[in-house]
Amino acid sequence: MTSLTERFFKYIKFDTQSDPNTGLTPSTPGQMIFAKYLAEELKEIGLQDVDLDENGYIMATLPSNIDREVPVAGFIAHMDTSPDFTGKNVSPKIIKDYDGGEIILNEEEGIVLKPEEFPELKKYIGQDIITTDGTTLLGADDKAGITEIVSAMEYLIQHPEIKHGKIRVGFTPDEEIGEGANLFNVEKFGADFAYTIDGGEIGELEFENFNAALAKVTAHGRNVHPGYARGKMRNSMRIANQLISMLPRHETPEHSEGYEGFYHLMSFNGDVEKTEMQFLIRDFKRDRFEDRKKEMEHLVRKVNKEFGEGTMELEIKDQYYNMREKIEPVMYIVDLAEKAMREAGVVPKIKPIRGGTDGARLAFMGLPTPNIFAGGHNFHGRYEFLPIPSMEKAMEVILKIAALVPSIKK
């Protein structure tokens, strides 16, 4: 059996950064290269019905080894890495028996992983930790999840004494650009429920996330020579800034936590004639989420009342919703994951996702899909790290879930 670390190191050698600008699925060719490799590996370890479609989605089956019908469970992870930081030529290091001090990632460039900046490191003193060399991200998001799923399936095949029902495995492209569920065929997948193995630190178990919308705002101005502009010029950047100043000052990402929502000014590009802004609108409660969108519409109307109709244009598009709506009726699947963690010696950390996952969209497509830890920290950047024991425990939790499914009482 391939070791978890060996398998993970193979996977992160593939450059699978997604790209929001190509309009393709998968958005980058590296994802399809990795998908082909994965599909062949799934066949080699003994999974059945291995299917890789033209859009880079992989599905496979581990048949039941019991003589009665039980719910079909699924395990899902994504193949792409974030476009926020390079994932090319990843060169990982293993820090043996971490001593709690600074970790020099790249001496030449002075890149250091410091516990005073990343205090969660202190939780892993005495453990072996995988880090980057400071020049790339690591790719634990979500190649750690893929590693854990594949390794768990291989273990179940090699240990038929562990009784389980039918299990479906799915790997998706383009999750990091919000498109991982776009072409996922829930009916073809055929699971009663699933888990994304895409969380962070050991113990994370998540079944609720933000309701999310993207607001695009365009402010139109009028440019006139500044020496003769009195009563004529309309500076679109100043008009745009007026809208920003009208939003609640402390309802921003840097002032919020837990179940608090926010408005997030994500981009601002403009000149006197035209300014374009993008805002993320987030909240856990659907009514508060709808109120936030209405408030944005109200403020745009106020700007237009002052400067003239058509000065400011607003387009709001919902992105995803809180999967809690769809998971509460089947909370036994969360209870199952919590029990599996406890049996694996892991303390569950049930908390809301201050973001979204493929599972959020899949839940509204008919596949309730809570999220389970993959074990990594500091995703999407050079300071990403992955404690090896956390990866081992994630695999063990998958095995425990598989063994517990036949005992489900809905």
C-alpha positions in Angstrom: 0.0 0.0 0.0 1.3 3.4 -1.0 2.0 5.6 2.1 0.0 8.7 2.6 3.1 11.0 2.4 4.4 9.2 -0.8 1.0 9.5 -2.5 0.6 13.2 -1.4 4.1 14.1 -2.8 3.2 12.5 -6.1 0.0 14.5 -6.4 1.4 17.9 -5.5 4.0 17.5 -8.4 1.1 18.2 -10.8 0.5 21.9 -11.5 -3.3 22.2 -11.2 -3.9 25.8 -10.6 -7.3 26.9 -11.8 -7.9 30.1 -13.8 -11.1 32.1 -13.7 -10.5 33.7 -17.0 -10.4 30.9 -19.5 -14.1 30.0 -19.7 -13.2 26.3 -20.0 -13.9 23.2 -17.9 -11.4 22.3 -16.6 -10.1 25.8 -16.7 -6.5 24.7 -17.1 -4.9 21.7 -18.9 -2.9 20.6 -15.9 -6.1 19.6 -14.1 -7.0 17.2 -16.9 -3.4 15.7 -16.9 -3.8 15.1 -13.2 -7.3 13.7 -13.7 -6.1 11.1 -16.2 -3.3 10.0 -13.8 -5.9 9.7 -10.9 -8.3 7.7 -13.0 -5.6 5.2 -13.9 -4.6 5.0 -10.2 -8.2 4.3 -9.1 -8.4 1.4 -11.6 -5.0 0.1 -10.4 -6.0 0.0 -6.7 -9.2 -1.9 -7.6 -12.1 0.6 -7.8 -14.8 -0.1 -10.3 -16.9 2.0 -12.7 -14.0 4.5 -13.0 -15.2 7.3 -15.2 -13.4 10.5 -16.3 -15.6 12.8 -18.5 -14.6 15.4 -21.0 -14.8 18.2 -18.3 -12.4 16.5 -15.9 -14.9 15.1 -13.4 -13.9 11.7 -12.0 -16.3 9.2 -10.4 -15.6 5.7 -9.2 -17.2 2.9 -7.1 -16.1 0.7 -4.2 -18.8 -2.0 -4.3 -20.5 -3.1 -1.1 -19.2 -6.2 0.7 -22.3 -6.8 2.7 -25.4 -8.8 1.7 -28.1 -6.1 2.4 -28.9 -2.7 1.1 -27.6 0.3 3.0 -27.3 4.0 2.0 -24.7 4.9 -0.5 -22.1 7.3 0.9 -19.8 9.5 -1.2 -16.4 11.1 -0.6 -15.5 14.2 -2.7 -12.4 16.4 -3.1 -11.2 18.8 -5.7 -8.1 18.6 -8.0 -7.3 22.2 -8.6 -5.2 24.5 -6.4 -5.8 28.2 -5.9 -4.9 30.7 -8.6 -3.8 33.1 -5.7 -0.3 31.7 -5.6 1.9 29.6 -7.8 1.5 25.8 -7.6 4.2 25.0 -10.2 7.3 23.0 -9.2 6.2 22.4 -5.6 9.2 21.3 -3.6 7.9 20.1 -0.2 10.0 19.5 3.0 9.3 17.3 6.0 10.1 18.9 9.4 10.7 15.9 11.6 9.6 16.0 15.2 8.7 19.7 15.1 10.3 21.5 18.2 8.0 24.5 18.4 10.4 27.0 17.0 10.8 28.9 13.7 10.8 26.9 10.5 13.2 28.2 7.8 11.4 27.6 4.5 13.9 29.3 2.3 17.2 30.6 3.8 18.3 32.2 0.6 15.2 34.4 0.4 14.7 34.8 4.2 11.3 33.1 4.2 10.4 31.8 7.7 7.3 30.2 9.2 7.1 31.7 12.6 4.9 30.5 15.5 4.3 34.1 16.7 2.7 34.8 13.3 1.1 31.4 13.0 0.4 30.3 16.6 -1.4 27.1 15.4 2.0 25.6 14.8 2.3 25.1 18.6 -0.5 22.5 18.4 1.9 20.2 16.4 5.0 20.1 18.6 6.5 16.6 18.3 4.8 15.8 15.0 6.2 15.5 11.5 5.0 18.5 9.4 5.1 19.0 5.6 5.9 22.5 4.5 6.7 24.3 1.3 10.1 25.6 0.4 8.7 29.2 0.5 8.4 29.7 -3.2 5.0 28.0 -3.9 1.9 26.9 -2.1 1.8 23.3 -0.9 -1.4 22.1 -2.5 -2.9 20.4 0.6 -6.1 22.2 -0.5 -7.2 19.8 -1.7 -4.6 17.2 -2.7 -4.5 16.2 1.0 -8.2 15.4 0.7 -7.7 13.3 -2.5 -4.8 11.5 -0.9 -6.9 10.6 2.1 -9.8 9.4 0.1 -7.7 7.3 -2.4 -5.7 5.8 0.5 -8.8 4.9 2.5 -10.4 3.2 -0.6 -7.2 1.2 -1.1 -7.2 0.2 2.5 -10.8 -1.0 2.4 -10.1 -3.0 -0.7 -7.1 -4.7 1.0 -9.1 -5.2 4.3 -12.4 -6.9 3.3 -13.0 -7.7 7.0 -14.2 -4.1 7.3 -17.8 -4.3 6.2 -19.2 -1.4 4.3 -21.9 -0.5 1.8 -21.4 0.9 -1.7 -19.2 3.9 -1.7 -18.9 6.5 -4.4 -15.8 8.6 -5.0 -15.8 11.9 -6.9 -13.0 14.4 -7.8 -13.8 17.7 -9.3 -12.0 20.5 -11.2 -12.2 24.3 -10.6 -13.5 24.4 -7.0 -11.1 27.3 -6.2 -12.8 29.5 -8.8 -16.3 28.6 -7.6 -17.1 26.2 -10.5 -16.4 22.8 -9.0 -20.1 21.8 -8.8 -21.1 23.4 -12.1 -21.1 20.2 -14.2 -21.2 17.6 -11.3 -23.9 15.0 -12.2 -25.6 14.3 -8.9 -27.9 11.6 -10.4 -25.0 9.8 -12.1 -23.0 10.0 -8.8 -25.9 8.1 -7.2 -25.0 8.7 -3.5 -27.6 9.3 -0.8 -25.2 11.7 0.9 -21.5 12.6 0.7 -18.7 14.4 2.5 -16.2 16.8 1.0 -12.8 16.2 2.5 -11.7 19.8 2.1 -11.6 21.3 5.6 -8.6 22.7 7.5 -7.2 21.6 10.8 -7.8 18.2 12.4 -11.4 17.8 13.8 -13.2 20.4 11.6 -16.7 19.3 10.8 -18.8 21.8 8.9 -22.4 21.8 7.7 -23.2 25.4 7.4 -21.7 28.2 5.3 -22.3 31.7 4.1 -25.1 32.7 1.8 -23.1 34.5 -0.9 -23.7 37.1 -3.6 -21.4 39.2 -5.8 -22.4 42.8 -6.4 -20.9 44.7 -9.4 -21.2 48.4 -9.2 -20.4 50.9 -12.0 -20.2 54.6 -11.3 -20.3 56.9 -14.4 -18.7 60.4 -14.3 -17.9 63.2 -16.6 -14.4 64.4 -17.3 -13.7 68.1 -17.9 -10.4 70.0 -17.8 -9.8 70.4 -14.0 -9.0 74.1 -14.4 -12.5 74.7 -15.8 -14.5 71.9 -14.1 -16.7 73.8 -11.7 -20.3 72.7 -12.0 -19.4 70.4 -14.9 -17.1 67.6 -13.8 -18.4 64.5 -12.1 -15.6 62.4 -10.7 -16.8 58.7 -10.8 -14.1 57.7 -8.2 -15.5 60.2 -5.7 -19.0 59.0 -6.4 -18.0 55.4 -5.9 -16.2 56.3 -2.7 -19.4 57.9 -1.5 -21.2 54.6 -1.8 -18.3 52.8 0.1 -18.6 55.4 2.9 -22.3 54.7 3.3 -21.8 51.0 4.0 -21.6 50.0 7.7 -18.0 50.7 8.7 -17.5 47.6 10.9 -19.4 45.1 8.8 -16.3 44.1 6.9 -14.2 40.9 6.9 -11.5 42.4 9.1 -14.1 43.3 11.8 -16.2 40.1 11.7 -16.0 36.5 12.9 -18.2 33.5 13.8 -21.7 34.0 12.4 -21.3 37.7 11.6 -21.8 38.7 7.9 -20.1 41.5 6.0 -19.8 43.6 2.8 -16.4 43.2 1.3 -15.0 45.6 -1.3 -13.0 43.2 -3.4 -11.9 45.4 -6.3 -11.9 49.1 -7.2 -10.8 50.2 -10.7 -11.5 53.6 -12.1 -10.8 57.1 -13.4 -12.8 60.3 -13.6 -15.1 58.9 -16.3 -15.8 55.4 -15.0 -15.2 53.4 -11.9 -16.0 49.7 -11.4 -16.2 48.0 -8.1 -17.0 44.4 -6.9 -18.4 43.6 -3.5 -18.9 40.3 -1.8 -22.0 40.1 0.3 -22.1 37.4 2.9 -24.3 36.3 5.8 -25.4 33.0 7.4 -29.0 33.9 7.9 -31.1 34.0 4.7 -33.2 36.9 5.9 -30.1 39.0 6.9 -28.5 38.0 3.5 -31.6 39.3 1.7 -31.5 42.5 3.8 -27.9 43.1 2.9 -28.7 42.9 -0.8 -31.6 45.3 -0.4 -29.4 47.7 1.5 -27.0 47.8 -1.3 -29.8 48.5 -3.7 -31.1 51.3 -1.4 -27.7 53.0 -1.2 -27.3 52.9 -5.0 -30.7 54.5 -5.3 -29.6 57.3 -2.9 -26.5 58.0 -5.0 -28.6 58.2 -8.1 -31.1 60.5 -6.4 -28.2 62.9 -5.6 -26.2 62.7 -8.9 -28.9 61.8 -11.4 -30.5 58.6 -12.5 -28.1 56.2 -14.3 -25.0 57.6 -12.5 -24.6 54.3 -10.7 -25.5 50.9 -11.9 -25.8 47.8 -9.8 -25.8 44.1 -10.7 -26.2 41.5 -7.9 -25.8 37.8 -8.5 -26.3 35.1 -6.0 -23.4 32.6 -5.8 -24.4 30.0 -3.3 -26.5 29.4 -0.2 -26.1 28.1 3.3 -26.2 24.3 3.1 -27.6 24.1 6.6 -31.1 24.5 5.0 -30.6 21.1 3.2 -28.6 19.3 5.8 -30.8 19.9 8.9 -33.5 17.4 7.6 -30.8 14.7 7.4 -28.7 15.6 10.5 -27.9 12.0 11.0 -25.1 12.3 8.4 -23.4 15.0 10.6 -24.0 12.8 13.7 -22.4 9.9 11.7 -19.3 12.0 10.9 -19.0 13.2 14.5 -19.2 9.6 15.8 -16.6 8.5 13.3 -14.2 11.2 14.5 -14.7 10.3 18.2 -14.0 6.6 17.4 -10.9 7.7 15.6 -9.7 9.6 18.7 -10.4 13.0 17.1 -12.3 15.8 19.0 -14.9 17.2 16.6 -14.7 21.0 16.0 -18.2 21.8 14.6 -18.2 25.4 13.3 -19.5 27.4 10.4 -17.6 27.8 7.2 -16.9 31.5 6.6 -16.9 30.8 2.9 -18.3 28.1 0.7 -17.5 24.6 -0.6 -18.6 22.4 -3.4 -20.8 20.8 -0.8 -22.8 24.0 -0.4 -23.9 23.9 -4.0 -24.2 20.1 -4.1 -26.6 20.2 -1.2 -28.9 22.4 -3.2 -28.5 20.1 -6.2 -29.9 17.2 -4.1 -26.7 15.8 -2.5 -26.4 16.8 1.1 -22.6 17.1 1.6 -21.0 18.3 4.9 -17.3 19.1 5.0 -14.6 17.2 6.9 -11.0 18.3 7.7 -8.2 17.4 5.4 -5.6 18.6 7.9 -3.8 21.5 6.4 -3.2 25.1 7.4 -2.6 28.5 5.7 -4.0 27.4 2.4 -3.3 29.4 -0.8 0.1 30.7 0.1 3.8 30.0 0.8 3.2 29.4 4.5 0.9 26.4 3.9 1.7 23.4 6.0 0.3 19.9 6.7 0.9 17.8 9.8 1.3 14.2 8.8 -0.7 12.8 11.8 -3.7 15.0 10.8 -3.6 13.4 7.3 -3.6 10.0 8.9 -6.5 10.8 11.1 -8.5 12.2 8.2 -8.0 8.8 6.4 -9.1 7.0 9.6 -12.2 9.1 9.8 -13.2 8.1 6.3 -12.7 4.4 7.2 -14.8 4.8 10.3 -17.6 6.5 8.3 -17.5 3.7 5.8 -17.8 1.1 8.6 -20.6 3.0 10.4 -22.9 3.6 7.4 -24.5 0.1 7.6 -25.6 0.9 11.2 -27.5 4.1 10.1 -31.0 4.6 11.6 -32.5 7.6 9.8 
